[in-house]
């Protein structure tokens, strides 16, 4: 029987993380790099990607980046091929990229009556379409790996409706398309888990709210609504990502690992 250290070891494996230069993507990149993986950050902002790679390498990790616009399917596929060619393999995919409430897209984080179809479609192109294109492009590499693992980053709002009382009197909004994308990712997790087994495992990781300096009113309301009494921190997701990416979860597929402090428990 293998030890826990052996099961968690990602030495020699290559991981591609969309949204890898963002807060949550970077936390998961750290987790995988700490366990020995070489990490490729796939993000739109090339300057921030380079800064994140430098940060990972300063901590002893192995990392590189592929800057691409996920709304461009051809560029996304090219980035996957580039990542796989760099070390001759691709073992892990984490799709964390998504439009979020703070993105300044016209008709996005505004009241429902002002939300635009254009913003809805962009949310799909960033958050949902790459789950299809990347996995389709990466499938041969993941199958050849012998340890192929895919993680779709979802949200509690892909499981339950937003609690609108949290947002009263604040500038925050939860766009309808955000919930639609995250709910769709949960179903794609099950679909692809059944389709691609047994060579590739596909799971979802569902965060609750993450502290990002929101208004004191919102934070106080959120904390009261959560059994653990606080919002999440990036660090809270490192263990979950390491578990789903590694052989610690070798017999886990089609699962949604909810890391929400108990938010969806009641």
PyMOL commands that set and color helices and strands:
alter all, ss='L'
color gray80, all
select helices_A, chain A and resi 4-8+23-34+46-58+73-87+112-114+117-127+129-145+156-158+164-167+176-196+216-225+234-245+247-249+263-265
alter helices_A, ss='H'
color red, helices_A
select strands_A, chain A and resi 14-18+38-43+62-67+92-95+148-155+200-207+256-259
alter strands_A, ss='S'
color yellow, strands_A
deselect
rebuild
show_as cartoon
